[in-house]
Amino acid sequence: MNKVSDKSGFTPRTGALLSQPASELSVEEVDKAIDGYVARHSDEINGLIRLLEFTKKYPAYSDRIDRKNMDGHLTASALILNETLDRILLIDHRSLQLTVQPGGHVHQDDMSLIHASRREAMEETGISILHLLSELPYDIDVHPIPANPAKNEGAHYHLDFRYLWQTSEKLVLEAAKDEVSDVRWVSLSELPTLPTMQRVGFKLLQETFKKSQ
């Protein structure tokens, strides 16, 4: 696989530039992502029960991404690492008032979960180039979202597929001001101190430690 460099001179260690989505998003693609993740992370099965029950209850793709579905809906987010894999790009989310990874709802015209992850990351951070490190989700997280009367949305769950990306810290960042108050690079070592990033933070730190041995 050929490596791709951008104008900053950045060359990713692994993976390739995802310039175009591969195929139309389907129930099969979502289920394949879940099956692949569960096979790799069987120790996390208890935390995925709600997701597995949700996909069984809602076999239709349109129901799985419907924002009016208060049982929950699919979302996609991006865990974006720097060149040396020791810093991650995070945003301060305006409505949630939390520091989280960029991400959001899957749209009907998204061609894949990966495409949705990439689109949300670029929209919220202004990053122009991202390199995908794995076609399987690095993490799947099921978490509650509080009611938002301004959007006429009740409390519900986000079933979040988190994909791992790499980019250069030299690229210009530009927060999407309507949703994001700030976007910044954070050391992986800081993630356990952030309530919303603790679980995935420990996973990233553990994997980074193993690779350094």
C-alpha positions as CSV (number, residue, x, y, z in Angstrom):
1,M,0.0,0.0,0.0
2,N,1.4,3.4,-1.0
3,K,1.8,6.0,1.7
4,V,0.4,9.5,1.1
5,S,2.0,12.7,2.1
6,D,0.3,16.1,2.4
7,K,1.8,19.5,2.0
8,S,3.0,19.6,5.6
9,G,5.3,16.7,4.8
10,F,3.4,14.3,7.0
11,T,3.5,10.6,6.0
12,P,1.2,8.2,8.1
13,R,2.8,5.1,9.6
14,T,0.0,2.9,8.4
15,G,-3.2,3.1,6.5
16,A,-4.1,5.2,3.5
17,L,-5.9,8.4,2.6
18,L,-9.6,7.8,2.4
19,S,-10.5,10.1,-0.5
20,Q,-13.8,8.5,-1.5
21,P,-16.3,6.2,0.4
22,A,-16.2,2.7,-0.9
23,S,-19.9,1.7,-1.0
24,E,-23.4,2.7,0.1
25,L,-24.0,2.3,3.8
26,S,-26.2,-0.7,4.5
27,V,-27.4,-2.8,7.4
28,E,-24.9,-5.4,6.3
29,E,-22.0,-2.9,6.6
30,V,-23.1,-1.9,10.1
31,D,-23.6,-5.5,11.3
32,K,-20.2,-6.4,9.8
33,A,-18.6,-3.6,11.8
34,I,-20.3,-4.8,15.0
35,D,-19.4,-8.5,14.4
36,G,-15.7,-7.6,13.7
37,Y,-15.5,-5.4,16.8
38,V,-17.1,-8.0,19.1
39,A,-14.8,-10.7,17.8
40,R,-11.8,-8.5,18.6
41,H,-13.1,-7.2,22.0
42,S,-15.2,-10.0,23.5
43,D,-14.3,-8.7,26.9
44,E,-16.5,-5.6,26.2
45,I,-19.7,-7.6,25.4
46,N,-21.5,-6.4,28.6
47,G,-21.2,-2.8,27.5
48,L,-22.6,-3.6,24.0
49,I,-25.8,-5.4,25.1
50,R,-27.9,-2.3,24.4
51,L,-26.4,-2.0,20.9
52,L,-27.0,-5.6,20.1
53,E,-30.6,-5.4,21.4
54,F,-31.1,-2.2,19.4
55,T,-30.0,-3.7,16.1
56,K,-32.2,-6.7,16.6
57,K,-35.2,-4.5,17.4
58,Y,-34.5,-2.2,14.4
59,P,-33.3,-4.3,11.4
60,A,-34.0,-1.4,9.0
61,Y,-31.1,1.0,8.4
62,S,-33.4,4.0,8.3
63,D,-34.7,3.3,11.8
64,R,-31.1,2.9,13.1
65,I,-30.1,6.4,12.1
66,D,-33.4,8.2,12.7
67,R,-32.8,11.1,15.1
68,K,-36.5,10.8,16.2
69,N,-35.8,7.3,17.5
70,M,-35.6,7.8,21.2
71,D,-34.4,4.3,21.8
72,G,-31.2,5.6,20.3
73,H,-29.5,6.0,16.9
74,L,-26.2,5.4,15.3
75,T,-23.4,8.0,15.5
76,A,-19.9,8.0,14.2
77,S,-16.9,9.8,15.6
78,A,-13.1,10.2,15.0
79,L,-10.2,9.4,17.3
80,I,-7.5,11.5,15.5
81,L,-3.9,10.9,16.5
82,N,-0.9,13.0,15.6
83,E,2.3,11.8,13.7
84,T,3.9,10.3,16.8
85,L,0.7,8.7,18.2
86,D,1.0,10.5,21.6
87,R,-1.6,13.3,21.1
88,I,-5.3,13.3,20.2
89,L,-7.5,16.0,18.7
90,L,-10.5,16.9,20.8
91,I,-13.3,19.4,20.7
92,D,-15.2,21.4,23.4
93,H,-18.8,20.7,22.5
94,R,-21.1,23.7,23.0
95,S,-24.5,22.0,23.8
96,L,-23.0,19.1,25.8
97,Q,-20.5,21.4,27.5
98,L,-18.0,18.5,27.5
99,T,-14.6,17.8,25.9
100,V,-15.0,14.9,23.5
101,Q,-13.7,13.5,20.2
102,P,-15.3,15.0,17.0
103,G,-18.3,13.1,15.8
104,G,-22.0,13.2,15.3
105,H,-25.1,11.7,13.6
106,V,-24.9,9.4,10.6
107,H,-26.7,11.0,7.6
108,Q,-28.8,9.2,5.1
109,D,-26.3,10.2,2.3
110,D,-23.2,9.0,4.2
111,M,-21.7,6.2,2.2
112,S,-20.3,4.3,5.2
113,L,-19.7,4.6,8.9
114,I,-16.1,5.5,8.1
115,H,-17.3,8.3,5.7
116,A,-19.6,9.6,8.5
117,S,-16.7,9.7,10.9
118,R,-14.5,11.5,8.4
119,R,-17.1,14.0,7.5
120,E,-17.9,14.9,11.1
121,A,-14.2,15.3,11.9
122,M,-13.6,17.6,9.0
123,E,-16.7,19.7,9.7
124,E,-16.0,20.2,13.4
125,T,-12.2,20.6,13.4
126,G,-11.4,22.1,9.9
127,I,-8.8,19.3,9.4
128,S,-8.3,18.9,5.6
129,I,-6.5,15.5,5.5
130,L,-7.1,12.4,7.5
131,H,-5.5,9.0,7.1
132,L,-7.5,5.9,8.2
133,L,-5.6,3.5,10.4
134,S,-8.2,0.6,10.5
135,E,-11.4,-0.2,8.7
136,L,-12.8,-1.7,11.9
137,P,-14.0,0.6,14.6
138,Y,-11.3,1.2,17.2
139,D,-14.0,1.6,19.8
140,I,-17.8,1.3,20.1
141,D,-19.4,3.2,22.9
142,V,-23.1,3.3,24.1
143,H,-23.8,6.4,26.1
144,P,-26.8,8.4,27.2
145,I,-27.6,11.9,25.8
146,P,-29.7,14.3,27.9
147,A,-32.9,15.8,26.6
148,N,-32.5,18.9,24.5
149,P,-35.8,21.0,24.6
150,A,-34.3,23.5,22.1
151,K,-34.2,20.7,19.5
152,N,-37.4,19.1,20.8
153,E,-35.4,15.9,21.6
154,G,-35.9,13.7,24.5
155,A,-33.3,11.8,26.4
156,H,-31.9,8.9,24.3
157,Y,-28.7,6.9,23.6
158,H,-26.0,7.3,21.0
159,L,-24.5,4.1,19.6
160,D,-21.2,5.5,18.7
161,F,-18.7,3.9,16.2
162,R,-15.3,5.4,16.7
163,Y,-12.7,5.1,14.0
164,L,-9.0,5.7,14.4
165,W,-7.3,8.3,12.2
166,Q,-3.9,10.0,11.9
167,T,-3.0,13.5,10.7
168,S,-0.4,16.2,11.2
169,E,-0.4,18.7,14.0
170,K,0.9,21.2,11.4
171,L,-2.5,21.4,9.7
172,V,-4.7,24.4,10.4
173,L,-7.6,23.8,12.8
174,E,-10.9,25.7,12.6
175,A,-13.7,25.0,15.0
176,A,-17.3,24.8,13.7
177,K,-18.5,27.7,15.8
178,D,-22.1,26.7,15.9
179,E,-21.3,23.4,17.6
180,V,-17.7,23.7,18.9
181,S,-16.2,26.3,21.1
182,D,-12.6,25.0,20.8
183,V,-10.5,22.4,19.1
184,R,-7.1,21.4,20.4
185,W,-4.4,18.7,20.7
186,V,-4.3,16.9,24.0
187,S,-1.7,14.4,25.3
188,L,-3.0,10.8,25.6
189,S,-1.8,10.9,29.2
190,E,-4.5,13.5,30.0
191,L,-7.4,11.4,28.8
192,P,-8.0,9.6,32.1
193,T,-8.7,13.0,33.7
194,L,-11.5,13.7,31.2
195,P,-14.8,12.0,32.3
196,T,-16.0,11.4,28.7
197,M,-12.6,10.1,27.5
198,Q,-11.5,7.8,30.4
199,R,-12.4,4.4,28.9
200,V,-11.1,5.0,25.4
201,G,-8.2,6.9,26.9
202,F,-7.0,3.9,28.9
203,K,-7.4,1.7,25.8
204,L,-5.3,4.0,23.8
205,L,-2.6,4.3,26.5
206,Q,-2.5,0.6,27.0
207,E,-2.1,-0.1,23.3
208,T,0.6,2.6,22.9
209,F,2.5,1.1,25.9
210,K,2.4,-2.4,24.4
211,K,3.8,-1.1,21.1
212,S,6.7,0.6,22.9
213,Q,7.8,-2.6,24.5
